[in-house]
Amino acid sequence: MPRALIVIAVVLIGVPAFFVWANWATRRHYARFTLRDVQAVLEDALGPSEYYDNWELFLAWPIDEPYLESVRQRCIQIWDECGEKPGDEFVARLRPVLDELNKP
């Protein structure tokens, strides 16, 4: 019986603790995004891929650097206005944001 209680305690405490830690680690990763990281996400979003996992995580987590956070906010607005199945309008509106980031 005590073993069962230990297993239950580990599951009830350990599993949620793992997800809290993973969530915190993801947030810290995105909070530290650099210009190159943001450029890479935008290039991926504009590319031929139909998988938007990085894009959705980029939109979900704030960035500590104020300018890059303002870019992320603009991207959120574009995504919201273009819908969840990006097409020509999405590309036309996101491309200038990437071009702005690529300026020396």
Secondary structure, DSSP 8 states (H G I E B T S, - for coil): -HHHHHHHHHHHHHHHHHHHHHHHHHHHHHHT--HHHHHHHHHHHHSS----HHHHHHHHS--SSHHHHHHHHHHHHHHHHH-SS--HHHHHHHHHHHHHHH--
